[in-house]
C-alpha cells in the first residue's frame, strides 16, 4: 500500500515533474505503437528510460553508447 511520508515534516517537496516523465513517456510510446499496428504502417516505437537526468546527464552517456544510432527521430 502506498502512503505519504515526508522526509522533513512540513518541508518542501520536489515539484519539477520528473516523477511523471517515465509514465508519460511510456504512454506516448504506446500511443505511437497502436496506430502503427492498426494502420499497418512501417515503423517501430522504442521506449528508453533516462537515468541520472538532473546530475549526470544520462542521455549523453546513452548516446555515447550508441543506443540512439538506429533511430530516425528521438522525441525527448
N, CA, C, O and CB atoms as a CASP TS submission, in Angstrom:
PFRMAT TS
TARGET T0000
AUTHOR 0000-0000-0000
METHOD Language model
MODEL 1
PARENT N/A
ATOM      1  N   UNK     1       0.839  -1.170   0.000  1.00  0.00           N
ATOM      2  CA  UNK     1       0.000   0.000   0.000  1.00  0.00           C
ATOM      3  C   UNK     1       0.892   1.243   0.000  1.00  0.00           C
ATOM      4  O   UNK     1       1.888   1.307   0.721  1.00  0.00           O
ATOM      5  CB  UNK     1      -0.959  -0.007   1.216  1.00  0.00           C
ATOM      6  N   UNK     2       0.528   2.200  -0.796  1.00  0.00           N
ATOM      7  CA  UNK     2       1.279   3.441  -0.909  1.00  0.00           C
ATOM      8  C   UNK     2       0.837   4.427   0.177  1.00  0.00           C
ATOM      9  O   UNK     2      -0.344   4.500   0.514  1.00  0.00           O
ATOM     10  CB  UNK     2       1.095   4.060  -2.311  1.00  0.00           C
ATOM     11  N   UNK     3       1.778   5.167   0.708  1.00  0.00           N
ATOM     12  CA  UNK     3       1.440   6.184   1.697  1.00  0.00           C
ATOM     13  C   UNK     3       2.420   7.346   1.583  1.00  0.00           C
ATOM     14  O   UNK     3       3.532   7.197   1.076  1.00  0.00           O
ATOM     15  CB  UNK     3       1.456   5.590   3.129  1.00  0.00           C
ATOM     16  N   UNK     4       1.989   8.483   2.058  1.00  0.00           N
ATOM     17  CA  UNK     4       2.793   9.705   2.016  1.00  0.00           C
ATOM     18  C   UNK     4       3.571   9.832   3.319  1.00  0.00           C
ATOM     19  O   UNK     4       2.991   9.820   4.405  1.00  0.00           O
ATOM     20  CB  UNK     4       1.898  10.959   1.782  1.00  0.00           C
ATOM     21  N   UNK     5       4.892   9.954   3.199  1.00  0.00           N
ATOM     22  CA  UNK     5       5.733  10.076   4.381  1.00  0.00           C
ATOM     23  C   UNK     5       6.858  11.063   4.077  1.00  0.00           C
ATOM     24  O   UNK     5       7.841  10.692   3.435  1.00  0.00           O
ATOM     25  CB  UNK     5       6.303   8.687   4.814  1.00  0.00           C
ATOM     26  N   UNK     6       6.731  12.318   4.529  1.00  0.00           N
ATOM     27  CA  UNK     6       7.758  13.323   4.214  1.00  0.00           C
ATOM     28  C   UNK     6       9.079  13.041   4.914  1.00  0.00           C
ATOM     29  O   UNK     6       9.106  12.505   6.022  1.00  0.00           O
ATOM     30  CB  UNK     6       7.268  14.708   4.600  1.00  0.00           C
ATOM     31  N   UNK     7      10.167  13.405   4.257  1.00  0.00           N
ATOM     32  CA  UNK     7      11.476  13.292   4.896  1.00  0.00           C
ATOM     33  C   UNK     7      11.624  14.318   6.011  1.00  0.00           C
ATOM     34  O   UNK     7      12.197  14.039   7.064  1.00  0.00           O
ATOM     35  CB  UNK     7      12.594  13.469   3.864  1.00  0.00           C
ATOM     36  N   UNK     8      11.096  15.510   5.755  1.00  0.00           N
ATOM     37  CA  UNK     8      11.107  16.581   6.747  1.00  0.00           C
ATOM     38  C   UNK     8       9.666  17.053   6.906  1.00  0.00           C
ATOM     39  O   UNK     8       9.066  17.557   5.957  1.00  0.00           O
ATOM     40  CB  UNK     8      12.067  17.768   6.323  1.00  0.00           C
ATOM     41  N   UNK     9       9.119  16.890   8.095  1.00  0.00           N
ATOM     42  CA  UNK     9       7.733  17.290   8.344  1.00  0.00           C
ATOM     43  C   UNK     9       7.542  18.765   7.988  1.00  0.00           C
ATOM     44  O   UNK     9       8.307  19.618   8.439  1.00  0.00           O
ATOM     45  CB  UNK     9       7.346  17.035   9.823  1.00  0.00           C
ATOM     46  N   UNK    10       6.525  19.065   7.183  1.00  0.00           N
ATOM     47  CA  UNK    10       6.215  20.422   6.724  1.00  0.00           C
ATOM     48  C   UNK    10       7.321  21.003   5.844  1.00  0.00           C
ATOM     49  O   UNK    10       7.359  22.214   5.627  1.00  0.00           O
ATOM     50  CB  UNK    10       5.982  21.334   7.920  1.00  0.00           C
ATOM     51  N   UNK    11       8.229  20.151   5.328  1.00  0.00           N
ATOM     52  CA  UNK    11       9.310  20.626   4.477  1.00  0.00           C
ATOM     53  C   UNK    11       8.867  20.778   3.026  1.00  0.00           C
ATOM     54  O   UNK    11       7.734  20.449   2.672  1.00  0.00           O
ATOM     55  CB  UNK    11      10.491  19.680   4.559  1.00  0.00           C
ATOM     56  N   UNK    12       9.757  21.270   2.209  1.00  0.00           N
ATOM     57  CA  UNK    12       9.481  21.467   0.779  1.00  0.00           C
ATOM     58  C   UNK    12       9.477  20.134   0.056  1.00  0.00           C
ATOM     59  O   UNK    12      10.096  19.172   0.509  1.00  0.00           O
ATOM     60  CB  UNK    12      10.520  22.411   0.144  1.00  0.00           C
ATOM     61  N   UNK    13       8.791  20.079  -1.049  1.00  0.00           N
ATOM     62  CA  UNK    13       8.767  18.894  -1.908  1.00  0.00           C
ATOM     63  C   UNK    13       9.549  19.142  -3.177  1.00  0.00           C
ATOM     64  O   UNK    13      10.183  20.185  -3.340  1.00  0.00           O
ATOM     65  CB  UNK    13       7.330  18.496  -2.247  1.00  0.00           C
ATOM     66  N   UNK    14       9.501  18.187  -4.063  1.00  0.00           N
ATOM     67  CA  UNK    14      10.188  18.285  -5.351  1.00  0.00           C
ATOM     68  C   UNK    14       9.111  18.419  -6.413  1.00  0.00           C
ATOM     69  O   UNK    14       8.358  17.470  -6.632  1.00  0.00           O
ATOM     70  CB  UNK    14      11.121  17.036  -5.624  1.00  0.00           C
ATOM     71  N   UNK    15       9.009  19.548  -7.071  1.00  0.00           N
ATOM     72  CA  UNK    15       7.884  19.803  -7.951  1.00  0.00           C
ATOM     73  C   UNK    15       8.211  19.992  -9.414  1.00  0.00           C
ATOM     74  O   UNK    15       7.413  20.605 -10.124  1.00  0.00           O
ATOM     75  CB  UNK    15       7.190  20.973  -7.487  1.00  0.00           C
ATOM     76  N   UNK    16       9.337  19.502  -9.911  1.00  0.00           N
ATOM     77  CA  UNK    16       9.720  19.773 -11.294  1.00  0.00           C
ATOM     78  C   UNK    16       9.033  18.835 -12.293  1.00  0.00           C
ATOM     79  O   UNK    16       9.044  19.121 -13.490  1.00  0.00           O
ATOM     80  CB  UNK    16      11.222  19.658 -11.438  1.00  0.00           C
ATOM     81  N   UNK    17       8.451  17.751 -11.852  1.00  0.00           N
ATOM     82  CA  UNK    17       7.736  16.867 -12.761  1.00  0.00           C
ATOM     83  C   UNK    17       8.504  15.647 -13.214  1.00  0.00           C
ATOM     84  O   UNK    17       7.951  14.827 -13.947  1.00  0.00           O
ATOM     85  CB  UNK    17       7.327  17.621 -13.937  1.00  0.00           C
ATOM     86  N   UNK    18       9.757  15.486 -12.811  1.00  0.00           N
ATOM     87  CA  UNK    18      10.496  14.302 -13.222  1.00  0.00           C
ATOM     88  C   UNK    18       9.833  13.013 -12.745  1.00  0.00           C
ATOM     89  O   UNK    18      10.049  11.952 -13.331  1.00  0.00           O
ATOM     90  CB  UNK    18      11.913  14.375 -12.701  1.00  0.00           C
ATOM     91  N   UNK    19       9.041  13.095 -11.703  1.00  0.00           N
ATOM     92  CA  UNK    19       8.391  11.908 -11.175  1.00  0.00           C
ATOM     93  C   UNK    19       7.345  11.340 -12.136  1.00  0.00           C
ATOM     94  O   UNK    19       6.972  10.174 -12.001  1.00  0.00           O
ATOM     95  CB  UNK    19       7.749  12.227  -9.849  1.00  0.00           C
ATOM     96  N   UNK    20       6.867  12.119 -13.090  1.00  0.00           N
ATOM     97  CA  UNK    20       5.864  11.603 -14.020  1.00  0.00           C
ATOM     98  C   UNK    20       6.416  11.371 -15.433  1.00  0.00           C
ATOM     99  O   UNK    20       5.693  10.872 -16.295  1.00  0.00           O
ATOM    100  CB  UNK    20       4.696  12.561 -14.086  1.00  0.00           C
ATOM    101  N   UNK    21       7.675  11.722 -15.683  1.00  0.00           N
ATOM    102  CA  UNK    21       8.228  11.563 -17.030  1.00  0.00           C
ATOM    103  C   UNK    21       8.189  10.118 -17.511  1.00  0.00           C
ATOM    104  O   UNK    21       7.849   9.867 -18.667  1.00  0.00           O
ATOM    105  CB  UNK    21       9.652  12.068 -17.065  1.00  0.00           C
ATOM    106  N   UNK    22       8.529   9.171 -16.655  1.00  0.00           N
ATOM    107  CA  UNK    22       8.545   7.768 -17.061  1.00  0.00           C
ATOM    108  C   UNK    22       7.182   7.292 -17.509  1.00  0.00           C
ATOM    109  O   UNK    22       7.050   6.705 -18.583  1.00  0.00           O
ATOM    110  CB  UNK    22       9.037   6.903 -15.932  1.00  0.00           C
ATOM    111  N   UNK    23       6.167   7.536 -16.700  1.00  0.00           N
ATOM    112  CA  UNK    23       4.809   7.099 -17.025  1.00  0.00           C
ATOM    113  C   UNK    23       4.282   7.825 -18.268  1.00  0.00           C
ATOM    114  O   UNK    23       3.666   7.203 -19.133  1.00  0.00           O
ATOM    115  CB  UNK    23       3.868   7.343 -15.830  1.00  0.00           C
ATOM    116  N   UNK    24       4.520   9.122 -18.356  1.00  0.00           N
ATOM    117  CA  UNK    24       4.045   9.888 -19.510  1.00  0.00           C
ATOM    118  C   UNK    24       4.753   9.454 -20.796  1.00  0.00           C
ATOM    119  O   UNK    24       4.125   9.373 -21.851  1.00  0.00           O
ATOM    120  CB  UNK    24       4.258  11.391 -19.275  1.00  0.00           C
ATOM    121  N   UNK    25       6.043   9.177 -20.713  1.00  0.00           N
ATOM    122  CA  UNK    25       6.794   8.734 -21.891  1.00  0.00           C
ATOM    123  C   UNK    25       6.356   7.351 -22.342  1.00  0.00           C
ATOM    124  O   UNK    25       6.259   7.090 -23.541  1.00  0.00           O
ATOM    125  CB  UNK    25       8.292   8.733 -21.598  1.00  0.00           C
ATOM    126  N   UNK    26       6.092   6.467 -21.395  1.00  0.00           N
ATOM    127  CA  UNK    26       5.590   5.141 -21.758  1.00  0.00           C
ATOM    128  C   UNK    26       4.225   5.256 -22.423  1.00  0.00           C
ATOM    129  O   UNK    26       3.954   4.562 -23.403  1.00  0.00           O
ATOM    130  CB  UNK    26       5.504   4.232 -20.517  1.00  0.00           C
ATOM    131  N   UNK    27       3.372   6.116 -21.906  1.00  0.00           N
ATOM    132  CA  UNK    27       2.073   6.348 -22.531  1.00  0.00           C
ATOM    133  C   UNK    27       2.217   6.854 -23.954  1.00  0.00           C
ATOM    134  O   UNK    27       1.459   6.443 -24.833  1.00  0.00           O
ATOM    135  CB  UNK    27       1.266   7.336 -21.715  1.00  0.00           C
ATOM    136  N   UNK    28       3.180   7.745 -24.201  1.00  0.00           N
ATOM    137  CA  UNK    28       3.415   8.259 -25.552  1.00  0.00           C
ATOM    138  C   UNK    28       3.911   7.157 -26.485  1.00  0.00           C
ATOM    139  O   UNK    28       3.494   7.087 -27.641  1.00  0.00           O
ATOM    140  CB  UNK    28       4.428   9.409 -25.516  1.00  0.00           C
ATOM    141  N   UNK    29       4.803   6.293 -25.984  1.00  0.00           N
ATOM    142  CA  UNK    29       5.315   5.189 -26.811  1.00  0.00           C
ATOM    143  C   UNK    29       4.189   4.243 -27.202  1.00  0.00           C
ATOM    144  O   UNK    29       4.127   3.797 -28.348  1.00  0.00           O
ATOM    145  CB  UNK    29       6.420   4.415 -26.063  1.00  0.00           C
ATOM    146  N   UNK    30       3.305   3.933 -26.271  1.00  0.00           N
ATOM    147  CA  UNK    30       2.165   3.056 -26.568  1.00  0.00           C
ATOM    148  C   UNK    30       1.212   3.752 -27.532  1.00  0.00           C
ATOM    149  O   UNK    30       0.675   3.119 -28.441  1.00  0.00           O
ATOM    150  CB  UNK    30       1.418   2.657 -25.266  1.00  0.00           C
ATOM    151  N   UNK    31       1.001   5.053 -27.337  1.00  0.00           N
ATOM    152  CA  UNK    31       0.122   5.808 -28.233  1.00  0.00           C
ATOM    153  C   UNK    31       0.649   5.806 -29.668  1.00  0.00           C
ATOM    154  O   UNK    31      -0.147   5.816 -30.607  1.00  0.00           O
ATOM    155  CB  UNK    31      -0.031   7.249 -27.734  1.00  0.00           C
ATOM    156  N   UNK    32       1.964   5.794 -29.861  1.00  0.00           N
ATOM    157  CA  UNK    32       2.537   5.706 -31.202  1.00  0.00           C
ATOM    158  C   UNK    32       2.453   4.285 -31.756  1.00  0.00           C
ATOM    159  O   UNK    32       2.240   4.092 -32.953  1.00  0.00           O
ATOM    160  CB  UNK    32       3.989   6.173 -31.186  1.00  0.00           C
ATOM    161  N   UNK    33       2.618   3.311 -30.898  1.00  0.00           N
ATOM    162  CA  UNK    33       2.629   1.905 -31.309  1.00  0.00           C
ATOM    163  C   UNK    33       1.262   1.471 -31.856  1.00  0.00           C
ATOM    164  O   UNK    33       1.201   0.760 -32.859  1.00  0.00           O
ATOM    165  CB  UNK    33       3.030   1.010 -30.124  1.00  0.00           C
ATOM    166  N   UNK    34       0.185   1.883 -31.218  1.00  0.00           N
ATOM    167  CA  UNK    34      -1.145   1.434 -31.617  1.00  0.00           C
ATOM    168  C   UNK    34      -1.512   1.804 -33.062  1.00  0.00           C
ATOM    169  O   UNK    34      -1.940   0.920 -33.804  1.00  0.00           O
ATOM    170  CB  UNK    34      -2.165   2.014 -30.679  1.00  0.00           C
ATOM    171  N   UNK    35      -1.366   3.061 -33.498  1.00  0.00           N
ATOM    172  CA  UNK    35      -1.711   3.362 -34.889  1.00  0.00           C
ATOM    173  C   UNK    35      -0.780   2.674 -35.895  1.00  0.00           C
ATOM    174  O   UNK    35      -1.201   2.333 -37.001  1.00  0.00           O
ATOM    175  CB  UNK    35      -1.675   4.861 -35.110  1.00  0.00           C
ATOM    176  N   UNK    36       0.482   2.472 -35.509  1.00  0.00           N
ATOM    177  CA  UNK    36       1.410   1.760 -36.392  1.00  0.00           C
ATOM    178  C   UNK    36       0.872   0.365 -36.668  1.00  0.00           C
ATOM    179  O   UNK    36       0.849  -0.077 -37.816  1.00  0.00           O
ATOM    180  CB  UNK    36       2.832   1.684 -35.767  1.00  0.00           C
ATOM    181  N   UNK    37       0.439  -0.331 -35.620  1.00  0.00           N
ATOM    182  CA  UNK    37      -0.101  -1.684 -35.789  1.00  0.00           C
ATOM    183  C   UNK    37      -1.457  -1.671 -36.486  1.00  0.00           C
ATOM    184  O   UNK    37      -1.685  -2.464 -37.400  1.00  0.00           O
ATOM    185  CB  UNK    37      -0.226  -2.374 -34.434  1.00  0.00           C
ATOM    186  N   UNK    38      -2.358  -0.787 -36.074  1.00  0.00           N
ATOM    187  CA  UNK    38      -3.716  -0.768 -36.608  1.00  0.00           C
ATOM    188  C   UNK    38      -3.757  -0.383 -38.082  1.00  0.00           C
ATOM    189  O   UNK    38      -4.557  -0.935 -38.838  1.00  0.00           O
ATOM    190  CB  UNK    38      -4.571   0.188 -35.809  1.00  0.00           C
ATOM    191  N   UNK    39      -2.919   0.544 -38.500  1.00  0.00           N
ATOM    192  CA  UNK    39      -2.931   1.003 -39.893  1.00  0.00           C
ATOM    193  C   UNK    39      -1.866   0.309 -40.736  1.00  0.00           C
ATOM    194  O   UNK    39      -1.666   0.640 -41.905  1.00  0.00           O
ATOM    195  CB  UNK    39      -2.725   2.509 -39.949  1.00  0.00           C
ATOM    196  N   UNK    40      -1.179  -0.670 -40.116  1.00  0.00           N
ATOM    197  CA  UNK    40      -0.139  -1.443 -40.783  1.00  0.00           C
ATOM    198  C   UNK    40       0.936  -0.532 -41.406  1.00  0.00           C
ATOM    199  O   UNK    40       1.359  -0.735 -42.544  1.00  0.00           O
ATOM    200  CB  UNK    40      -0.765  -2.335 -41.861  1.00  0.00           C
ATOM    201  N   UNK    41       1.357   0.459 -40.639  1.00  0.00           N
ATOM    202  CA  UNK    41       2.408   1.382 -41.068  1.00  0.00           C
ATOM    203  C   UNK    41       3.773   0.774 -40.770  1.00  0.00           C
ATOM    204  O   UNK    41       3.909  -0.046 -39.862  1.00  0.00           O
ATOM    205  CB  UNK    41       2.260   2.758 -40.367  1.00  0.00           C
ATOM    206  N   UNK    42       4.765   1.172 -41.524  1.00  0.00           N
ATOM    207  CA  UNK    42       6.116   0.734 -41.226  1.00  0.00           C
ATOM    208  C   UNK    42       6.696   1.650 -40.157  1.00  0.00           C
ATOM    209  O   UNK    42       6.620   2.874 -40.260  1.00  0.00           O
ATOM    210  CB  UNK    42       7.001   0.732 -42.504  1.00  0.00           C
ATOM    211  N   UNK    43       7.263   1.049 -39.151  1.00  0.00           N
ATOM    212  CA  UNK    43       7.864   1.849 -38.096  1.00  0.00           C
ATOM    213  C   UNK    43       7.925   1.078 -36.802  1.00  0.00           C
ATOM    214  O   UNK    43       7.260   0.056 -36.630  1.00  0.00           O
ATOM    215  CB  UNK    43       7.094   3.137 -37.898  1.00  0.00           C
ATOM    216  N   UNK    44       8.721   1.576 -35.914  1.00  0.00           N
ATOM    217  CA  UNK    44       8.909   0.971 -34.609  1.00  0.00           C
ATOM    218  C   UNK    44       8.923   2.080 -33.566  1.00  0.00           C
ATOM    219  O   UNK    44       9.553   3.119 -33.763  1.00  0.00           O
ATOM    220  CB  UNK    44      10.220   0.132 -34.558  1.00  0.00           C
ATOM    221  N   UNK    45       8.239   1.859 -32.476  1.00  0.00           N
ATOM    222  CA  UNK    45       8.256   2.786 -31.351  1.00  0.00           C
ATOM    223  C   UNK    45       9.121   2.164 -30.261  1.00  0.00           C
ATOM    224  O   UNK    45       8.877   1.033 -29.842  1.00  0.00           O
ATOM    225  CB  UNK    45       6.802   3.094 -30.829  1.00  0.00           C
ATOM    226  N   UNK    46      10.134   2.904 -29.800  1.00  0.00           N
ATOM    227  CA  UNK    46      11.010   2.417 -28.744  1.00  0.00           C
ATOM    228  C   UNK    46      10.881   3.324 -27.527  1.00  0.00           C
ATOM    229  O   UNK    46      10.683   4.532 -27.656  1.00  0.00           O
ATOM    230  CB  UNK    46      12.482   2.351 -29.230  1.00  0.00           C
ATOM    231  N   UNK    47      10.995   2.732 -26.359  1.00  0.00           N
ATOM    232  CA  UNK    47      10.903   3.472 -25.106  1.00  0.00           C
ATOM    233  C   UNK    47      12.211   3.295 -24.349  1.00  0.00           C
ATOM    234  O   UNK    47      12.640   2.167 -24.105  1.00  0.00           O
ATOM    235  CB  UNK    47       9.689   2.992 -24.250  1.00  0.00           C
ATOM    236  N   UNK    48      12.845   4.397 -23.977  1.00  0.00           N
ATOM    237  CA  UNK    48      14.079   4.371 -23.203  1.00  0.00           C
ATOM    238  C   UNK    48      13.855   5.116 -21.896  1.00  0.00           C
ATOM    239  O   UNK    48      13.285   6.207 -21.894  1.00  0.00           O
ATOM    240  CB  UNK    48      15.256   4.993 -24.002  1.00  0.00           C
ATOM    241  N   UNK    49      14.288   4.551 -20.811  1.00  0.00           N
ATOM    242  CA  UNK    49      14.351   5.289 -19.556  1.00  0.00           C
ATOM    243  C   UNK    49      15.652   6.084 -19.547  1.00  0.00           C
ATOM    244  O   UNK    49      16.633   5.657 -20.155  1.00  0.00           O
ATOM    245  CB  UNK    49      14.260   4.327 -18.319  1.00  0.00           C
ATOM    246  N   UNK    50      15.681   7.214 -18.880  1.00  0.00           N
ATOM    247  CA  UNK    50      16.887   8.043 -18.856  1.00  0.00           C
ATOM    248  C   UNK    50      17.341   8.241 -17.410  1.00  0.00           C
ATOM    249  O   UNK    50      16.763   9.051 -16.685  1.00  0.00           O
ATOM    250  CB  UNK    50      16.630   9.418 -19.543  1.00  0.00           C
ATOM    251  N   UNK    51      18.356   7.519 -16.994  1.00  0.00           N
ATOM    252  CA  UNK    51      18.822   7.624 -15.605  1.00  0.00           C
ATOM    253  C   UNK    51      19.642   8.889 -15.362  1.00  0.00           C
ATOM    254  O   UNK    51      20.223   9.458 -16.287  1.00  0.00           O
ATOM    255  CB  UNK    51      19.653   6.402 -15.242  1.00  0.00           C
ATOM    256  N   UNK    52      19.676   9.310 -14.122  1.00  0.00           N
ATOM    257  CA  UNK    52      20.560  10.379 -13.657  1.00  0.00           C
ATOM    258  C   UNK    52      20.414  11.673 -14.455  1.00  0.00           C
ATOM    259  O   UNK    52      21.411  12.303 -14.807  1.00  0.00           O
ATOM    260  CB  UNK    52      21.989   9.916 -13.720  1.00  0.00           C
ATOM    261  N   UNK    53      19.197  12.063 -14.736  1.00  0.00           N
ATOM    262  CA  UNK    53      18.971  13.238 -15.581  1.00  0.00           C
ATOM    263  C   UNK    53      19.388  14.550 -14.930  1.00  0.00           C
ATOM    264  O   UNK    53      19.897  15.432 -15.622  1.00  0.00           O
ATOM    265  CB  UNK    53      17.526  13.316 -15.954  1.00  0.00           C
ATOM    266  N   UNK    54      19.197  14.706 -13.668  1.00  0.00           N
ATOM    267  CA  UNK    54      19.480  16.007 -13.067  1.00  0.00           C
ATOM    268  C   UNK    54      20.942  16.196 -12.685  1.00  0.00           C
ATOM    269  O   UNK    54      21.376  17.329 -12.477  1.00  0.00           O
ATOM    270  CB  UNK    54      18.626  16.195 -11.856  1.00  0.00           C
ATOM    271  N   UNK    55      21.695  15.136 -12.588  1.00  0.00           N
ATOM    272  CA  UNK    55      23.068  15.259 -12.113  1.00  0.00           C
ATOM    273  C   UNK    55      24.092  14.816 -13.154  1.00  0.00           C
ATOM    274  O   UNK    55      25.065  15.529 -13.401  1.00  0.00           O
ATOM    275  CB  UNK    55      23.247  14.451 -10.852  1.00  0.00           C
ATOM    276  N   UNK    56      23.887  13.654 -13.767  1.00  0.00           N
ATOM    277  CA  UNK    56      24.935  13.055 -14.594  1.00  0.00           C
ATOM    278  C   UNK    56      24.620  12.989 -16.087  1.00  0.00           C
ATOM    279  O   UNK    56      25.316  12.288 -16.822  1.00  0.00           O
ATOM    280  CB  UNK    56      25.211  11.685 -14.106  1.00  0.00           C
ATOM    281  N   UNK    57      23.608  13.689 -16.549  1.00  0.00           N
ATOM    282  CA  UNK    57      23.314  13.749 -17.983  1.00  0.00           C
ATOM    283  C   UNK    57      23.194  12.355 -18.591  1.00  0.00           C
ATOM    284  O   UNK    57      23.970  11.987 -19.473  1.00  0.00           O
ATOM    285  CB  UNK    57      24.398  14.541 -18.712  1.00  0.00           C
ATOM    286  N   UNK    58      22.220  11.585 -18.116  1.00  0.00           N
ATOM    287  CA  UNK    58      22.044  10.194 -18.523  1.00  0.00           C
ATOM    288  C   UNK    58      21.970   9.982 -20.024  1.00  0.00           C
ATOM    289  O   UNK    58      22.562   9.036 -20.544  1.00  0.00           O
ATOM    290  CB  UNK    58      20.818   9.655 -17.905  1.00  0.00           C
ATOM    291  N   UNK    59      21.242  10.860 -20.738  1.00  0.00           N
ATOM    292  CA  UNK    59      21.096  10.662 -22.193  1.00  0.00           C
ATOM    293  C   UNK    59      22.418  10.848 -22.933  1.00  0.00           C
ATOM    294  O   UNK    59      22.623  10.233 -23.979  1.00  0.00           O
ATOM    295  CB  UNK    59      20.055  11.633 -22.756  1.00  0.00           C
ATOM    296  N   UNK    60      23.303  11.668 -22.421  1.00  0.00           N
ATOM    297  CA  UNK    60      24.620  11.827 -23.031  1.00  0.00           C
ATOM    298  C   UNK    60      25.355  10.489 -23.042  1.00  0.00           C
ATOM    299  O   UNK    60      25.914  10.095 -24.066  1.00  0.00           O
ATOM    300  CB  UNK    60      25.448  12.893 -22.276  1.00  0.00           C
ATOM    301  N   UNK    61      25.355   9.797 -21.919  1.00  0.00           N
ATOM    302  CA  UNK    61      26.038   8.502 -21.838  1.00  0.00           C
ATOM    303  C   UNK    61      25.322   7.456 -22.692  1.00  0.00           C
ATOM    304  O   UNK    61      25.975   6.586 -23.269  1.00  0.00           O
ATOM    305  CB  UNK    61      26.119   8.026 -20.375  1.00  0.00           C
ATOM    306  N   UNK    62      24.000   7.526 -22.781  1.00  0.00           N
ATOM    307  CA  UNK    62      23.249   6.602 -23.635  1.00  0.00           C
ATOM    308  C   UNK    62      23.617   6.830 -25.104  1.00  0.00           C
ATOM    309  O   UNK    62      23.796   5.871 -25.855  1.00  0.00           O
ATOM    310  CB  UNK    62      21.720   6.780 -23.424  1.00  0.00           C
ATOM    311  N   UNK    63      23.729   8.100 -25.514  1.00  0.00           N
ATOM    312  CA  UNK    63      24.115   8.416 -26.896  1.00  0.00           C
ATOM    313  C   UNK    63      25.540   7.952 -27.179  1.00  0.00           C
ATOM    314  O   UNK    63      25.811   7.393 -28.242  1.00  0.00           O
ATOM    315  CB  UNK    63      23.990   9.931 -27.161  1.00  0.00           C
ATOM    316  N   UNK    64      26.439   8.177 -26.245  1.00  0.00           N
ATOM    317  CA  UNK    64      27.825   7.726 -26.419  1.00  0.00           C
ATOM    318  C   UNK    64      27.915   6.210 -26.557  1.00  0.00           C
ATOM    319  O   UNK    64      28.810   5.699 -27.230  1.00  0.00           O
ATOM    320  CB  UNK    64      28.682   8.187 -25.243  1.00  0.00           C
ATOM    321  N   UNK    65      26.987   5.487 -25.919  1.00  0.00           N
ATOM    322  CA  UNK    65      26.963   4.022 -26.002  1.00  0.00           C
ATOM    323  C   UNK    65      26.286   3.530 -27.276  1.00  0.00           C
ATOM    324  O   UNK    65      26.248   2.326 -27.532  1.00  0.00           O
ATOM    325  CB  UNK    65      26.252   3.442 -24.789  1.00  0.00           C
ATOM    326  N   UNK    66      25.746   4.460 -28.084  1.00  0.00           N
ATOM    327  CA  UNK    66      25.153   4.087 -29.362  1.00  0.00           C
ATOM    328  C   UNK    66      23.693   3.672 -29.303  1.00  0.00           C
ATOM    329  O   UNK    66      23.175   3.113 -30.270  1.00  0.00           O
ATOM    330  CB  UNK    66      25.929   2.991 -29.948  1.00  0.00           C
ATOM    331  N   UNK    67      23.014   3.933 -28.185  1.00  0.00           N
ATOM    332  CA  UNK    67      21.625   3.495 -28.059  1.00  0.00           C
ATOM    333  C   UNK    67      20.676   4.182 -29.035  1.00  0.00           C
ATOM    334  O   UNK    67      19.614   3.640 -29.339  1.00  0.00           O
ATOM    335  CB  UNK    67      21.149   3.735 -26.660  1.00  0.00           C
ATOM    336  N   UNK    68      21.032   5.348 -29.524  1.00  0.00           N
ATOM    337  CA  UNK    68      20.150   6.088 -30.419  1.00  0.00           C
ATOM    338  C   UNK    68      20.595   6.012 -31.887  1.00  0.00           C
ATOM    339  O   UNK    68      19.989   6.653 -32.745  1.00  0.00           O
ATOM    340  CB  UNK    68      20.082   7.535 -29.981  1.00  0.00           C
ATOM    341  N   UNK    69      21.624   5.252 -32.176  1.00  0.00           N
ATOM    342  CA  UNK    69      22.207   5.242 -33.521  1.00  0.00           C
ATOM    343  C   UNK    69      21.225   4.785 -34.608  1.00  0.00           C
ATOM    344  O   UNK    69      21.308   5.266 -35.738  1.00  0.00           O
ATOM    345  CB  UNK    69      23.418   4.344 -33.536  1.00  0.00           C
ATOM    346  N   UNK    70      20.314   3.885 -34.301  1.00  0.00           N
ATOM    347  CA  UNK    70      19.405   3.375 -35.335  1.00  0.00           C
ATOM    348  C   UNK    70      18.059   4.098 -35.369  1.00  0.00           C
ATOM    349  O   UNK    70      17.124   3.632 -36.019  1.00  0.00           O
ATOM    350  CB  UNK    70      19.170   1.903 -35.121  1.00  0.00           C
ATOM    351  N   UNK    71      17.956   5.230 -34.676  1.00  0.00           N
ATOM    352  CA  UNK    71      16.708   5.977 -34.649  1.00  0.00           C
ATOM    353  C   UNK    71      16.648   7.014 -35.757  1.00  0.00           C
ATOM    354  O   UNK    71      17.658   7.638 -36.086  1.00  0.00           O
ATOM    355  CB  UNK    71      16.531   6.647 -33.306  1.00  0.00           C
ATOM    356  N   UNK    72      15.465   7.200 -36.334  1.00  0.00           N
ATOM    357  CA  UNK    72      15.242   8.293 -37.274  1.00  0.00           C
ATOM    358  C   UNK    72      14.841   9.558 -36.513  1.00  0.00           C
ATOM    359  O   UNK    72      15.202  10.667 -36.907  1.00  0.00           O
ATOM    360  CB  UNK    72      14.154   7.911 -38.310  1.00  0.00           C
ATOM    361  N   UNK    73      14.097   9.385 -35.429  1.00  0.00           N
ATOM    362  CA  UNK    73      13.607  10.500 -34.628  1.00  0.00           C
ATOM    363  C   UNK    73      13.669  10.113 -33.166  1.00  0.00           C
ATOM    364  O   UNK    73      13.362   8.978 -32.801  1.00  0.00           O
ATOM    365  CB  UNK    73      12.163  10.897 -35.035  1.00  0.00           C
ATOM    366  N   UNK    74      14.065  11.054 -32.332  1.00  0.00           N
ATOM    367  CA  UNK    74      14.024  10.855 -30.872  1.00  0.00           C
ATOM    368  C   UNK    74      13.207  11.996 -30.285  1.00  0.00           C
ATOM    369  O   UNK    74      13.607  13.157 -30.370  1.00  0.00           O
ATOM    370  CB  UNK    74      15.482  10.806 -30.238  1.00  0.00           C
ATOM    371  N   UNK    75      12.070  11.671 -29.694  1.00  0.00           N
ATOM    372  CA  UNK    75      11.244  12.676 -29.016  1.00  0.00           C
ATOM    373  C   UNK    75      11.648  12.664 -27.555  1.00  0.00           C
ATOM    374  O   UNK    75      11.484  11.659 -26.863  1.00  0.00           O
ATOM    375  CB  UNK    75       9.697  12.390 -29.190  1.00  0.00           C
ATOM    376  N   UNK    76      12.170  13.771 -27.097  1.00  0.00           N
ATOM    377  CA  UNK    76      12.723  13.829 -25.747  1.00  0.00           C
ATOM    378  C   UNK    76      11.988  14.860 -24.938  1.00  0.00           C
ATOM    379  O   UNK    76      12.304  15.064 -23.766  1.00  0.00           O
ATOM    380  CB  UNK    76      14.217  14.143 -25.774  1.00  0.00           C
TER
END
